[in-house]
Amino acid sequence: MHGNIGPTELRALGLKREDLLDFSASISPIGPPEGVWNAMRSVDLSSYPDPECLELRETICRHLSTSSRQISIGRVFVGNGSTEIFHLLTRVYLAGRPDNGIALLMTPTYGEYDGACRLAGAKILNLVADAAKDFSWDLGAAAKLISENKPNIVIICNPNNPTGVYLDPQEIEILADATRDAGGLLVVDEAYLAFVAEPWDSLALMDRPEVMLVRSMTKDYAQTALRLGYALASEEVVTRLRAFQPDWSVNSLAQKAGVSALEDTEYLPRAREAVFSAKDFLSGELKSIGLEIPNSEANFILVKVGDAAKWRSLLLAKGLVVRDCTSFGLPEFIRVGIRPLSDCQRLATAMTQVSETVR
Ligand SMILES: Cc1ncc(COP(=O)(O)O)c(C=O)c1O
């Protein structure tokens, strides 16, 4: 269901995961912070996890609060990966309604939103970005669609997966105003925000009760295996999500690792530097062999290769996994997550060879 290579395909191809370099997931390229291993060793495996994730929520509040803005614990919700948060959200805001509600998605985007809305039985509206205009959306058209259809939720991924488009505060406010006037909730998925070179202060959006921010800790800190994400929203929204979340959904190892990762304040600057230098290198190399790369503000790039499925399989034969974007409706593009520089060097060499064979 997700774009990366699954165990069944690996077996069919006679490959082992450890023999592959996976560029299909876009996570911090420097591995998890050292301290998380020790932190996890302190977990008592015979005790149930804290269902309220108290210590982690307190740490998130400390991490995000500044002298001018305090984030209160009642506005923080922790999930088993941000994926769980999207599924809870659609159950609370869509499935609970007599008509199963309406969702507006800004596409092409992360497929799980559509999947979760479908499971809720909702009517799904898509506002499709214009590929000819750097995958930008017509936000005036989005506002009109919202005011005419009154969706219960509007989901925007910022920066967007897979296009890397990053909306500025004014653009998000157009969506927020329209969603507020329609009585809905604007969900801003910031899964890749940590790797934007010049992010704006989206926490200012917490002054708006109609906005919810969702963040993934699995990508920032390279701990996708643990499943950890959080949402920042009004107390009312947090209470509603909590009511639908099974107790102990977020296990103790993930909670401890999350606290430890957030306390390692030197980690993210290092991870960001690693992304920026490897991304510059890879983009430069691929452009130099004539491949088109739309601007991306995230820690992945789209590459226009022509036949994405073919490129994926040719690169897989060289031990490199990239994301074929056909399921996003972009069959001419692959998405490449930024890995350490040496891995990107290997990919650049392999893509140069592939480009010579497919021409
Ligand atoms: C945009 C986006 N949001 C959320 C997620 C899910 O992240 P998590 O690991 O926190 O469930 C992904 C995973 O690929 C993603 O691309």
PDBQT file of the ligand as one rigid body, heavy atoms in Angstrom, charges set to zero:
ROOT
HETATM    1  C1  LIG A 401       3.155  13.287   4.406  1.00  0.00    +0.000 C 
HETATM    2  C2  LIG A 401       3.232  12.151   5.349  1.00  0.00    +0.000 A 
HETATM    3  N1  LIG A 401       2.571  12.249   6.513  1.00  0.00    +0.000 NA
HETATM    4  C3  LIG A 401       2.602  11.247   7.408  1.00  0.00    +0.000 A 
HETATM    5  C4  LIG A 401       3.322  10.091   7.160  1.00  0.00    +0.000 A 
HETATM    6  C5  LIG A 401       3.289   8.993   8.173  1.00  0.00    +0.000 C 
HETATM    7  O1  LIG A 401       4.278   9.159   9.097  1.00  0.00    +0.000 OA
HETATM    8  P1  LIG A 401       4.345   8.316  10.442  1.00  0.00    +0.000 P 
HETATM    9  O2  LIG A 401       5.549   7.476  10.329  1.00  0.00    +0.000 OA
HETATM   10  O3  LIG A 401       4.471   9.370  11.512  1.00  0.00    +0.000 OA
HETATM   11  O4  LIG A 401       3.097   7.539  10.583  1.00  0.00    +0.000 OA
HETATM   12  C6  LIG A 401       4.020   9.950   5.959  1.00  0.00    +0.000 A 
HETATM   13  C7  LIG A 401       4.773   8.730   5.684  1.00  0.00    +0.000 C 
HETATM   14  O5  LIG A 401       5.325   8.516   4.641  1.00  0.00    +0.000 OA
HETATM   15  C8  LIG A 401       3.968  11.015   5.038  1.00  0.00    +0.000 A 
HETATM   16  O6  LIG A 401       4.620  10.949   3.876  1.00  0.00    +0.000 OA
ENDROOT
TORSDOF 0
